[in-house]
Amino acid sequence: MSKYETTTIKYFVVKEAESGVEEVLQFNDFNGSVYWYSDANSATKYDTKEQAEQMRQVQEMLGKFSNQKATYKVFVTNSETKEVKEETAE
């Protein structure tokens, strides 16, 4: 197995508004700000499900506090890097 072959699993938080619009959470760890984006590539990715679940719970509490009608979810992404091998004809 090559040192370049990897499998990476990451977790991120999604907010679904009452209207059905979904956005991903981006957390600025410098100043603690939270931003919501429609582009999945903008999401803050967490190493563990527990970290993402904690952030989801915080956002859910803040949403209730500010009377937002939204659902907060944790998603998982699985990325694989591996060699492309040519098929041999027989």
N, C-alpha and C positions, 0 to 999 in steps of 0.2 A: 504494500500500500504506500502510495506517495505521501509525502508530508503536506502536499497541497490538497489532499482529499479531506474534506471536513463536512460535518453536519452541524448546523447551528439552529438552535431553537430559541426563539424570543417571543415575548408577550407584549401586547399593547392594549390601551384602553380606548374604547369607542363610545361615543355618546349618540344616541338616537333620539332626535327631537320628536315631539308629538306629531309633527308634520311628516315624519318618515325620513327626514334628512339625517344622514350619518356623518360624523366628523371624528377624526382621531385626535387624541390628546398629545400635545407637545409640552414638555415640562422644561422650564429654564432653571437649571440648578444653580445658576449664579445669583438670581434674585427671587427665586421661588414662584415666578409667574407661570400661569397655565394658559396655553393658547389652543384653539380648536381649528383644525384644518380638514378640508375635504380630500386632500392628497395623502394617501396612505404612506407615502415615502417620508412625510413630515412627522410621523409618529415617533414619540420616544419609545424605544424598545427596552424592555426589562429582561434581565437574565433569568428571573424566576417567576413562576406563576404567583407566588405569594406577594412579591413586590408589586406586580400589576394589580392584584386583588386589593391590596392596601390602598393604592392610588384610586382604584375604582370606588372603594368605600368612602374615601375622603370626598371625591367629587359628588357622590350620591348624597352625602350629608350636606355639602354646600348647595347642591341643587335644591334640596328640600328646604333649606334655610332661606333661599332666595326665590322660592315658589316656582322653580323651573319644572316644567312637565317634560321630563326626559328619562330615558332608560340608559344605564351605564353598563357596559359589557367588557369582558376581557377576551381578546382574540389571541391566537397563537400562530406564529409563522415558522415554517420549517424550511431552511435553506440548505441545499446540498451542493457541494463542489466535488466533481470527480472527472476523471479522464474520459475523453471520448475515444472509444476504440472502434476501429474499422471492422466491418463484418467481412469475413472471408467467404469467398464463393467456393463451393465444392462441386 
